[in-house]
Amino acid sequence: MISKTLPHDRWSRPFADHSMSIFDLPEEIIFDILSRLPTKSLISFRCVCTSAPPLISHPSFTQRHLSSAADADRTFIYGESLDNITHFYSLRSPATYQETLKLQSPYNSVHGGYRRVAGSNKGLICLFDTNEYSSIGTLILWNPSIDKFKIVDGPHNVLNAFSHYVLGFGFVSRTLEFKVVEIIYNSKTKNNTVLVYSLSTNSWEKKEHVSAPCYLTNWSDNVNVFVNGFVNWLVYFEATAGGSHSYVIMAFDLDNERFRLLDLPRNIVPDCYSEGVKFDVWVMGDYGLVDSWKKVFVVSLFRLSIAPLLMKSEREVLIVMKGGRLMLLDAIENEVQDLNMRGAASFFRAISYTPSLALLHGQRRIYRRVNGIKHLQSSLLDYEPLC
């Protein structure tokens, strides 16, 4: 019962006018009411109400809030300037796609700032900071809605001159657990090793009897999608006569920690296009069933720079035009909306993001001021209210 684990004596406060307060209610009801509030409201409540922090910081409450649907999905966008020097992060409204929050990097790069987005789920974004010519780097779990992050020490001592790896990130609903999967490939032998990191235990585990059935090139060139508890990559399965490959979706179940292969729509060839002028967009209606694939629309724009980034609906898709302009395309009307963001086209990433309280007791950025300007100084453990 919640009443056995929460500090009960902090919740009963006498009032001179005997007016009803939320803290006069039973603890389980308070717990249920607050768990339905969006993250922003909880953080504000935590700042203005001295009795709130013990409850909102409690692991049982954080788990309940993760299971709720209190927050609307937003879109997290990462990009780099045209000169590849400046990184920018942005959260966009689910309704208008306009920027609601301009974010700052949670971490000062020590590898050259070649940053990649490995996934997002339940309020956490998985970033990997490296340089353009190496697989060695720093893995970061970041909650931008509460400005907290965690640096994950990786098992990268197993890498050698012939090794590279790919990453995936997601959330296991059954156990309320965040996990990272790392596949280390040996490009010389074509063998691979699978490791899984669990945030709850802060540890990596090598999967002794599990191996990836398909080969992936350097992970920075591959984008994964987390769906139905699976991390999914588009991969080639085997070489065929004539030098082409058989493409499939390789999926890793973060709960059971096993791989499976999913077929693509019949009679299509991924990446077979000329100068990026036409893309067929397909949706799998019933996860895992090849017959449930449905082509929803065609993106056909002469000045399209790279493949579409993200579907917003069955008619709208996020795209990057030549020159690095981020646009929202209505594929039915063939109309585009400029989202006022420009950068190096090949480095744009867009993923769904849902705010949460995950990593409430993570590290927080510490600033110093020089001539009135804030500069990122260091990152320290911080357990103070986020006010």
C-alpha positions in Angstrom: 0.0 0.0 0.0 1.2 3.5 -0.8 0.4 4.7 2.8 3.1 2.3 4.1 5.8 3.8 2.0 5.0 7.5 1.9 5.7 9.9 4.7 2.2 10.2 6.1 2.8 12.9 8.7 3.7 15.5 6.1 0.3 15.3 4.4 -2.0 16.5 7.2 -1.8 20.2 7.8 -4.4 22.1 9.9 -6.0 25.2 8.5 -7.5 28.0 10.5 -10.5 28.3 8.3 -10.9 24.4 8.2 -11.1 24.6 4.4 -10.6 21.4 2.4 -7.1 20.9 1.0 -5.9 18.2 -1.3 -3.7 17.0 1.6 -6.9 16.2 3.7 -7.6 13.4 1.2 -6.4 9.8 1.7 -2.9 9.3 0.4 -3.9 6.8 -2.3 -6.3 9.4 -3.7 -3.7 12.1 -3.6 -1.3 9.8 -5.3 -3.8 9.0 -8.1 -4.8 12.6 -8.7 -1.2 13.9 -9.0 -0.1 11.0 -11.2 -2.6 12.2 -13.8 -1.1 15.6 -14.0 1.3 16.6 -16.9 5.0 16.8 -16.0 5.1 20.6 -16.2 2.3 21.0 -13.7 4.0 18.5 -11.3 7.3 20.4 -11.4 5.5 23.7 -10.8 3.6 22.1 -7.9 6.8 20.7 -6.5 8.3 24.1 -6.4 5.5 26.0 -4.7 4.3 23.3 -2.3 6.7 22.2 0.4 4.8 19.0 1.1 4.9 17.8 -2.5 8.6 16.9 -3.1 8.5 13.7 -0.9 5.6 12.3 -2.9 6.7 13.4 -6.4 10.2 12.2 -5.8 9.1 8.8 -4.5 9.9 5.9 -6.9 6.4 4.5 -6.7 5.0 7.8 -7.9 7.5 8.1 -10.7 6.5 4.6 -11.9 2.8 5.4 -11.7 3.3 8.6 -13.7 5.3 6.7 -16.3 2.3 4.4 -16.8 -0.1 7.2 -17.2 -0.9 9.2 -20.4 -0.8 12.6 -18.7 1.5 14.3 -21.3 0.9 14.8 -25.0 3.5 13.7 -27.4 5.8 16.3 -28.8 8.5 16.2 -31.5 12.1 16.4 -30.5 14.4 17.7 -33.3 18.1 17.6 -33.4 20.3 19.3 -36.0 23.6 20.8 -36.8 24.5 24.1 -38.4 25.5 24.1 -42.1 29.2 24.4 -41.0 28.7 21.4 -38.6 30.0 23.5 -35.6 26.8 24.3 -33.7 24.2 21.8 -32.4 20.6 22.7 -31.8 17.8 20.9 -30.0 14.1 21.8 -30.2 10.8 20.6 -28.9 7.8 21.1 -31.2 4.1 21.4 -30.5 2.0 18.3 -31.4 -0.7 20.5 -32.8 1.1 23.2 -34.8 4.7 21.9 -35.0 5.9 25.3 -33.9 8.8 25.4 -31.5 7.7 25.3 -27.8 11.1 25.0 -26.2 14.6 25.6 -27.5 16.9 23.3 -25.6 20.6 23.4 -24.7 22.9 20.5 -24.8 23.1 18.6 -21.4 26.7 17.7 -21.9 29.9 19.4 -23.0 31.4 17.2 -25.7 34.9 15.7 -25.1 34.9 13.8 -28.4 34.4 16.4 -31.0 30.7 16.9 -30.9 29.7 14.3 -33.5 26.4 13.6 -31.7 23.7 11.0 -32.6 20.2 10.3 -31.4 19.8 6.6 -30.5 16.1 6.8 -29.5 13.5 8.3 -27.2 10.8 6.8 -24.9 8.9 7.9 -21.8 10.6 11.2 -21.4 14.2 10.1 -21.9 16.3 10.7 -25.0 19.4 8.5 -25.7 22.3 10.4 -27.2 25.7 9.3 -28.2 28.6 11.7 -28.3 31.6 10.7 -30.4 33.7 12.0 -33.4 33.2 11.4 -37.0 36.0 8.9 -37.3 35.6 6.7 -34.2 33.1 4.4 -32.5 34.4 5.4 -29.0 32.2 7.9 -27.3 29.9 8.8 -24.4 26.4 7.5 -24.0 23.9 10.0 -22.4 20.4 9.5 -21.1 18.7 12.9 -21.0 15.3 14.2 -19.8 15.0 17.7 -21.3 11.6 18.4 -19.7 13.2 18.5 -16.3 16.8 19.3 -17.4 18.4 16.2 -15.9 20.7 13.6 -17.5 22.9 10.6 -16.8 26.2 9.5 -18.3 26.2 5.8 -18.9 29.6 4.1 -18.7 29.9 1.7 -21.7 31.6 -1.6 -22.2 33.6 -0.2 -25.0 36.9 -1.8 -24.0 35.8 -4.8 -26.1 36.2 -2.7 -29.3 39.2 -3.2 -31.6 40.3 -1.8 -35.0 37.8 -4.0 -36.8 34.8 -3.3 -34.5 31.9 -0.9 -34.6 28.5 -0.9 -32.9 24.9 0.1 -33.2 22.6 1.2 -30.4 18.9 1.0 -29.6 16.9 2.4 -26.7 13.4 1.8 -25.3 11.2 1.1 -22.3 9.8 -2.2 -21.0 6.2 -1.6 -19.9 6.0 -4.9 -18.0 8.8 -4.0 -15.7 8.8 -0.2 -16.0 12.4 -0.4 -17.0 14.6 1.7 -19.5 17.1 -0.4 -21.5 19.8 0.2 -24.0 20.9 -2.5 -26.5 24.3 -2.4 -28.0 25.4 -4.7 -30.8 29.2 -4.9 -31.4 30.1 -6.1 -34.9 33.5 -7.4 -36.0 33.7 -6.3 -39.6 36.5 -8.8 -40.3 34.8 -11.9 -38.9 31.2 -10.7 -39.3 30.5 -12.0 -35.8 28.7 -9.8 -33.2 28.2 -9.5 -29.5 25.0 -8.2 -27.9 24.9 -6.3 -24.6 22.0 -4.8 -22.7 22.1 -1.9 -20.2 19.4 -1.5 -17.6 18.9 1.9 -16.0 17.3 0.3 -12.9 20.5 -1.6 -12.0 22.9 0.8 -13.8 24.7 -2.2 -15.3 25.5 -3.9 -18.6 24.9 -7.6 -19.3 26.5 -9.6 -22.1 23.9 -11.9 -23.7 25.8 -15.1 -24.1 23.5 -17.0 -26.3 22.0 -14.1 -28.4 23.4 -12.7 -31.6 22.1 -10.4 -34.2 20.9 -12.3 -37.3 21.8 -9.4 -39.7 24.8 -7.2 -40.3 24.6 -3.4 -39.8 27.2 -0.9 -40.9 28.4 1.8 -38.4 25.5 2.7 -36.2 25.7 6.4 -36.9 24.4 5.7 -40.4 21.4 3.7 -39.1 18.2 5.0 -37.5 16.1 2.8 -35.3 12.5 3.0 -34.4 11.0 1.7 -31.1 7.6 0.1 -31.6 5.6 -2.4 -29.5 8.5 -3.0 -27.2 10.9 -3.7 -30.1 13.9 -1.7 -31.3 13.7 -1.9 -35.1 16.4 -1.4 -37.8 16.2 -1.6 -41.6 18.9 -4.1 -42.6 20.0 -6.3 -45.4 19.7 -10.0 -44.7 21.8 -11.8 -47.4 23.5 -11.1 -50.7 21.7 -12.3 -53.8 22.7 -12.9 -57.3 23.7 -9.7 -59.1 25.0 -8.0 -55.9 21.7 -6.7 -54.5 20.5 -7.6 -51.0 17.3 -8.8 -49.4 16.0 -6.1 -47.0 14.2 -6.9 -43.8 13.4 -5.2 -40.5 15.6 -6.6 -37.6 13.7 -6.2 -34.3 15.1 -6.7 -30.8 12.6 -7.4 -28.0 13.8 -5.4 -25.0 11.7 -7.5 -22.6 12.6 -11.0 -23.7 15.9 -9.8 -25.2 15.6 -11.8 -28.4 15.7 -10.9 -32.1 13.1 -11.4 -34.8 12.9 -10.5 -38.5 9.9 -8.7 -40.1 9.2 -8.6 -43.8 8.8 -5.4 -45.7 5.9 -4.8 -48.1 6.1 -7.1 -51.0 7.7 -5.9 -54.3 9.4 -2.9 -52.9 13.2 -2.1 -52.9 14.4 0.3 -50.1 16.7 3.1 -51.0 16.0 2.7 -54.7 15.3 6.2 -55.8 16.9 8.8 -58.1 18.2 12.0 -56.5 15.7 11.7 -53.7 12.7 13.0 -55.7 10.1 10.3 -54.7 9.4 8.3 -51.6 6.5 5.9 -51.0 5.5 6.0 -47.3 4.1 2.8 -45.8 2.6 2.0 -42.4 2.4 -1.4 -40.8 -1.1 -1.5 -39.3 -0.7 -4.7 -37.2 2.9 -5.0 -35.9 4.6 -8.1 -37.3 2.1 -9.0 -40.0 3.4 -8.4 -43.6 -0.2 -8.3 -45.0 -1.0 -5.2 -42.8 1.4 -2.9 -44.7 -0.4 0.0 -46.3 0.9 2.7 -48.6 -0.5 5.9 -47.2 1.0 8.5 -49.5 3.8 9.4 -51.9 6.3 12.2 -51.2 7.3 13.7 -54.5 9.3 16.9 -54.4 12.2 17.7 -56.7 14.1 19.6 -54.1 13.8 17.0 -51.3 17.3 16.6 -49.7 17.0 13.3 -47.7 14.4 10.7 -46.9 11.4 12.0 -44.8 12.2 12.3 -41.2 9.0 11.6 -39.4 5.3 11.0 -40.1 2.9 13.3 -38.2 -0.3 11.9 -39.5 -1.5 9.9 -42.5 -1.0 13.0 -44.7 1.7 15.1 -43.0 5.4 14.3 -42.9 8.5 16.2 -41.7 11.0 16.7 -44.5 14.3 18.5 -45.2 14.5 20.4 -48.5 17.7 21.2 -50.3 19.7 23.9 -48.5 18.8 22.3 -45.2 15.4 23.9 -44.6 13.1 21.9 -42.3 9.5 21.8 -43.6 6.2 20.2 -42.8 4.6 18.6 -45.9 1.0 18.0 -46.5 1.4 15.1 -49.0 -2.2 15.1 -50.1 -2.3 18.8 -51.0 1.4 18.9 -51.8 1.8 22.0 -49.7 4.8 22.8 -47.4 5.1 24.8 -44.3 8.4 26.4 -43.4 9.4 25.5 -39.7 12.1 28.2 -39.5 14.9 25.8 -38.9 17.9 25.3 -41.1 21.0 23.1 -40.8 23.1 20.4 -42.4 20.5 18.1 -44.1 22.1 14.8 -43.4 22.4 15.4 -39.6 18.7 16.2 -38.9 16.9 13.8 -36.7 13.2 13.9 -35.5 11.6 11.6 -33.0 8.4 11.6 -30.8 9.0 12.8 -27.3 6.7 12.5 -24.2 7.6 14.5 -21.1 8.0 12.5 -17.8 9.7 12.6 -14.4 12.3 9.9 -15.4 15.8 10.7 -14.0 14.3 13.1 -11.5 17.5 12.5 -9.4 19.9 12.6 -12.3 22.7 15.1 -12.9 21.8 18.7 -13.6 23.7 21.3 -15.6 25.5 23.9 -13.6 26.2 27.4 -15.1 28.4 30.3 -14.3 27.8 33.8 -15.6 30.4 35.9 -17.4 29.3 39.4 -18.4 25.7 38.5 -17.9 25.9 35.4 -20.2 25.3 31.9 -19.0 28.0 29.3 -19.7 27.9 25.6 -19.0 30.4 25.0 -16.3 30.0 21.5 -15.0 27.5 18.8 -14.1 26.9 17.9 -10.4 24.5 15.6 -8.6 21.6 17.7 -7.7 18.6 16.7 -5.6 17.1 20.2 -5.2 13.6 21.1 -6.4 13.5 22.1 -10.1 12.4 25.7 -9.6 
